[in-house]
Every structure is written in structure tokens, then in C-alpha cells.
Amino acid sequence: MQENNIQGISKLVVEKLVNRSNKLSQGRPVGAIGYVDEEGIISSYNKLTDGGVSGLPFRKLLKNISAHDKASLLEMINSLPDNAVYLATDPGQTGIVVNTRAINVFNLPVVKIGVKHQQVAGIGILYPEKQHFELATRSEEAQLNSLAARTMDEEKEALKKIARLRLKFLDISSKLTMVEKKEENNTPLKKTCTSNNGDDAWQIPRHEVSSLEESFAQNLVEKSLAVEPGREVAAFGEIDDNGHITCCSEIIVGGMGYIPSRLMASSYKEINKRSLREAYTEIIPLNTVIVHTHPGGSGVMHMSDAMAGPGMWGRPIVAVGHDEKGNIKGAMSIEPQDKLFELAEEKEELEQRFFEVDNPEEEVKLRKRRYKIAQEFTDICEQLEIKEVA
């Protein structure tokens, strides 16, 4: 990972990203993985990647660099060289970076090129620094505090804190200078993240899960009932050689239908000043599974669950469904598998093809396939046996 020593970005690199973004129009960003040369200048990149209105397709961005095919996003990111930088245009904006999502996931410097009236409006850079991760954690906690408020005054104070924290995000990035420099085809540096065999193909073993410890499931449900109805709770489980899952972390309380990503990782070990990439690579064991509740459900999961667990971090994800009285309806899992990664790539591809259709009939076909993909994510759910072994 690059330290805070990037001196600038080549004008040629900027022009190529901006020209491509202008050609796409419709507010679509363009991204690439850039490389920092020995002079501290971002003077080259791998390949331009078109984005959609909702942002850049991360898997497509990494596909040409990754040492893996059909892998989690984390495994693909860990194929990046140490002089890599995340580059993206920001149509309609000035280049200021006001959120930590990209540094959290990539643990790389993030460069945003603001584009207004088809011209460069400004270039901002955000480094993956400890204080930024700490701010992200505080933001997650503040959001949950507003849910936990019991009176109007308590909620008002919680919302004030959220507003104050949002103002702090305005100062996390700095300006990056655009310099005149010939574009280079510099060779990416060696990666520091290697597998247990010592090669560059860092990989997460695919663990099959078959059963869930009954007391673990019951503790999750009891915690869920003890907090606001509808709020999900979660913890990490450890998978033994027989595919049985037992609890191996604290149980954390999330929001309505979601679990904050940094608080989830911190349930295993405090990660307050580290990125999620570091946490899931260096701290959280590879034989873990994310286990969470589905209040009112039966444990059946959908696309968001699949992408938040195996799709992003390469770990299985389990949902425990229960009713308002605490009766467990069932538990299901989604494991890392080729089919999941194929669906994730197709989903990204469809998001881009919406901009290429020439008539309503083509768009109808795309939309139908999009909904079908969501159904196929649910189809890869597997039911787990709930039993007491420990």
C-alpha cells in the first residue's frame, strides 16, 4: 500500500479518464487501477472501466489484474501490487472525497477527478489513514444510536451527532496536483499479500457448512428480541472440520435489515483504526462464517446477503429466521462458489448494458434477466441443521 507520498498525477492519465467519462455522458464515472512510479507520480494505469449511475463495477475493475477467476472481491483486491491507486472520475462534482467506502474496501489511496462542463474541476486524494477508519466507525455507531433512542430528545441529540460527523468527512481528503509527464508503462510492484504457499495468489479456502450450534442460534435470537423489534444481530462463527458452526465472537446489534460492516468486523477483534480489507485478510480467521438474524423471516437470503458475505469477503453467510416470540423458523447458508461469482459478474455486466439498449424491447429483456439473477442468488441458499454439539 502507498504511504502518503504521492506527489501528483500525470495530465495524460487524467485526460484519458475524463475524455472517456465525457464520451459516456449521463453522469457515468470511469475508473482504473493506477500505478505510482518511483518519483511518486501516478503515471500509468491498467485499463479504463466504465461505470454506471450507481458507481463503478468493482469486479470488472479488478478482473484484468486479479490472480483469480471466480473469486471474492477480497481475493481479487489482494492481487493488487503495492504501488496501486484507485482512480475514478466524478461527473458533476469537483473531486472532493467525502466518504471512506473505497479506502475501507481497497485499503488504497483513492483519487477522484471532478468533472464539470466536460472539464477537470479538481482532483482530490484520500489516503487510508487510521483517523479516517476511526471516523467511519464512529459514524456507524452514531447511526445505530439514533435507532436506540427512546425519546424525541434522545433521537434529536443522536441526529445532531450524525450531522456533526458528516461535516468532518468534508475535511478528510486533500488536493492532488496534475503534472506534465510522459505516460509510462511501469511494471506493477511485487505484492506483499501472499498465500500460505508463498506465492502471490492469496486465496481463501472454500469451507462447506452443514450445521449450526443450537445454543449459538438461540443466543442470537434472544439478543434480537431484547433490542428494538426488527433490528438484526450478528456474530462470527467458526467452522470445524465437520462443517459445524459455533460462535467465536461477540454478538453485535445492527439496524433495520442491515449489519454495519465495521462493527461486524469489530465483533471478532477491535479494528477501529484499520480497513476492512486488513481486518478480513489479517485478523479474522479464514474458517469463519458471518451469522445473522432475519427477524420475521425463515432464514432464506437474497442477493444483498450473498454479496455482503461470500461475494465481498469470501466467507459463508448464514441467516437465522425467527418469529416475534423467539421461535426459530430455520437457518440457511450461502457459501462461496463459482455460481455465485458468475452471477455477480453478470449482474455488473447488466448494469452497464442498460446504457447500450436501442429500443424498449431490449431493455425489457435486460430488466427481466436482472430480476432472474436476484432469484438465482436465492436458489443457492442451502438449509442448515440446527443441533447442539459443543
N, C-alpha and C positions, 0 to 999 in steps of 0.2 A: 504493500500500500504506500502511496506517495505521502511524504510528510508535507508540511506547509511551506514548500519551496518552489511552487510553480510560478515562474516569472512572467508568463504570458501565453498567448495562443496565436498561432500563425494566422495571418489575414486570409491566406489561401484556404485554410481549413474552414474558417468562419464563412467565407464567401460560398463555398460549396454546400454547406449545410443550409445557409439562408436561401440560396438560389433554388435548391431542391424544395425547401419549405414553401417558397413563393409559388413554385410551379404547381404544388399540390393544392395550394389555397385552402379555403374552407376552414381556416384556423387549425390545420393539421400540423403537428410538430414533426420534426425529423431528428433522429438520434444516431449515435455511433459510439463505439468504444474508441477513445483517443489514446494516443501514446505520448508520453513525455520524454523528450530527448535529454542528452547529457547536459544541455545548457538550461534545462528547466522549462523548455518551451513545448507546448502541445503542437507538434509539427506534422503529425500523421494520424490516421485513423484506420479502422478495419474496413467497414462497409457502411454506407448510409442505409438507415432503416426507416421506412415510412410509418408514421403513427396515425392514429385516428383522433376524433374529437375527445375521446376519453383518455388519451395518452399514448405512450409507446408500448409496443408488444415486446415485453422483456425476453421472452423465449426466442423470438425471431432475432432480436438484437444480439443474442449470445450464441446463436446456433452455429455460426461460422467459426467461432473461437473455441467452443466447448470441446473437451476431450471425450464427451459422452453424447450418445444419441439415446433418446427416450430416457431422460433423467429429470430429477427435480431441479428447480431453479437454483437451489443452493449448490448442487453439484456442478451445474453449468457455470455459476459465478466463480467457484473455486478453481476453475480452469484459467481464469484471467491472470495475466502477468502482473508483476508488481509495479510496473510503470503505467498501468491502465487508469483512465479517467472516463467518467460518464459524461457524455456530451448530448445536449438536446436544445433545439430551438424552442422558443416560447412566443408563438404568434400573439400579437395584441398586448404583450407585456414588455417590460423594459429590461428583463434579465435578473431581477431581484429574486432570490430563492427564499421562500417563506415557509417551507416545510422540510421535515427531516426524513421523509419516506425513502428516498433514494439512497441516502447515506446509511440509513438503517439496514436496508436490504443488501446493498452492494459493498458497504464499507470502503467506498472510493470517494475521491473528490468529485463533486458534481458541478458541472459548468452549464449554465443556462444562457442562451443567446437570445436576448429580447429582439423582437421584430415588429416594427410599426411602419405602416405605409411602405412595406417591402424593403425597408432599410434596417440596418442594425441600430437598435435603440440603446443597447447597453449589454454588457457581459458580466454576469455575476458568478462567483465561485463559492461553494460551501464545502468545507473540509470536514471529514468525520472525526470531530473532536469530542472529548469527554463531556464538556459542558453542554453540547448540543443533544447528546443522548440523555443526559440528566434532565434537560428541559422537556424532551419528548416524554419521559417517564412521568414527570410532574403534570404534564398536560393530560395524559391518560388518567391519572389519579383524580384530577380536578373534574373531568367528565363524569367519573363514577360518583364523586361526591355530590354532584347535582342530583343524581338518581337517588342517593341515600338520604337526601334532605327530607325532613318530616314536616316542616312548616314552610310557609311562603317566605319568611325572613331568612330561613336557612338556605332555601334554594336561591334566593336573591344574592346572598353572600357567595354562594358557590359559583353562580354565573358571573359575578364580578371578578372572581379569581380567574375564571376561564378567559374573560376578556383581557385581563392584565397579562396573562401568559401569552395570549395571541399577539399582543403588542411586542413582546420580547422576541418573537420569531422574525420581526421586521429587521432585526439587527444581527442576525446570525451569519449572513453572507457578506462578501466584500467584492469590490470591483476587480476585474481581471483585464489586463492590458492586451490589446491586439497589436501584434508586431509584424513587421515586414520580414518574412523568412521563407526561403525556398522550401516547398513541401518535400519531406523525406519519407523514404520507405524504411524507417528504422525497424530493426528486429525487436519484437517484444522481449522484455527481460525474463529471466527464469522465474517461475512461480515458487513461492515459499510454502504453499499449502500442498502437501504431497500425501499420497496414500500410505497405508501401513507397510506396503511393499517398497516404498521409497521412490515410486515413480510419480509423475505429475497427474495421473488420473485419480484424483481424490474421489472416493465413492462411498456411498452408504449401503451396507448390506441390506438386502430386502428380507425383512423378518415377517413370517406368517403368524397371524394371531388366530387363536381358536376359542379362547375363553377368557372371562373377566372375573376377578375375585369378587365374590358376592358382597363382602363387607366394604370393599372399595366402592362399588356401585351404590350401596346403601348410604355410605358416608357422604357421597356427592349429592344424593337426593335430599338427605336431611339438611345439608348445608343450603341447598337450593330453596327448600321450604322455609328455612329460617330467615332468609332475606326477602326482598320485595318479590312478590309473585311474578313469574315471567323472566326473571334475571337468570342467566346461565352461570354455572360454576364449572371449574375445570381443574385438572391436575395432570401431572405426568405419571404414566405407568411404566413399569419395567417389564419387558417381555422375556420370559425364561426359555429354556431350550425346548419346552413343550408347547410354546405359543400361548402360555397363560400370562395374564397381566395382573400385576399387583402395584399398589400405589408406591411412588418413590419421591413425592414432593408434597409441598403444602397445597391445600385447596384454596384457590383464589376465586373471588366473586367478580363476574363480568357485568355486562349491561343487558339490555333487552335484545336478545338474539345475537349477541356477539361477545367475544372474549378479547380484551385488549392485548395486542401482540407482545408488548414489552413486559407487561405484568404477568402474562402467561409464562414467558421465559424465566422471569424472576422467581416463579414459584419453585423452580428447582434450585437455583442459586442466585444471589443478588447480582444483577448485570447492569446496575444503574448507570455506569459510565462506559458501557461497551455496546457495540452494534449488535443487531440480531444475527447478522452473519457470523460474527465472532462467537456469540452465545451458542448457536446451533452447530458450529464447527468445532469449537474448543472446549466448551463447558458441559453442554447437555449430551449425555451418552448417546451413541448411535442406536442402541437397542431400546429406545424409549418410544412411547406412543402418547399422543395427546388424547385425553379422555375428558369429555364434557357432557353436560346435561342438555336435554331437549325438553323443557317443561311443556306439558300438554301433548307431546309427540310420543312416538313409539320407538324412536332411535333411527328411523330412516333419514338418510342425509342427502344433500344435494350438491350442486356444483361448487358453491362457496366453501362448503366443508372440505371437499376434495382438494380445492386449490389452496386452502389455508393450511392443510396438513401435509399430505404426501406431495402435492403439486409444488408447494413452496419449499418445505423443509425436509422432504424425503422421509418423513416418519408417518406411520399409520395414524389414522384418526378414528376415534370411537365416540359414538353418541349413545347416551343412556336416556331413554324416554320414560317419563313418569307422569302420573296424573296429579291433581291438586291435593290428594290425600297422601301422596308419597308412595303409591303403588307403582312398582316398576313394570312398564309395559314391554320392554325389550331393549336389547343392545345390539348395535350393528357397527361394522368397521369398514373402512376403505383403506386399502393398502397401496403402497407404491407399485405400479405395474405398467407394462407397456401400453395397455389400452388407455389408461388414464392420461399418460403423456401424449399419446396420439390425439386424444380428444382436446387436450389443452392447446396443442399446436393448431388443430383445425379451427378451434374457436377463435384464436388470434387471427388466423387467415381470413375467416369470415368477416371479422370486424373491418378488415381493410377492403374486402371485395364489395362492401356496401357502396363505396365511393366510385366503383367502376361499372355499376349496372347501367344499362342503356334504356331500360323500359321497366314498367311496373311488374311485369311477369317475372323478370329475373330477380327483382327484389323480393317478391313473394316467396320464391324458391329459397332464397338465402334465409329469410326470416323463419320459414318452416324448418329448415335444417338447423338453424340456431336453437330453436326450441327442442328439436330432436336430440341435439347434443346434450342439452340440460337433462333430458330424460335418461340418456345413456350414462351420465355420471351417477344417477340414482341406481341404475341397473347393476353397477359394480359394487354396490353395498353387499356385505356378507353378514349374516346373523351370527352373533356370538352366544355361546353358552355362558350363563352366569352361575358360578359354583364356588364353593369355599374349598380352597386347597391349602392355603398357608396355615 
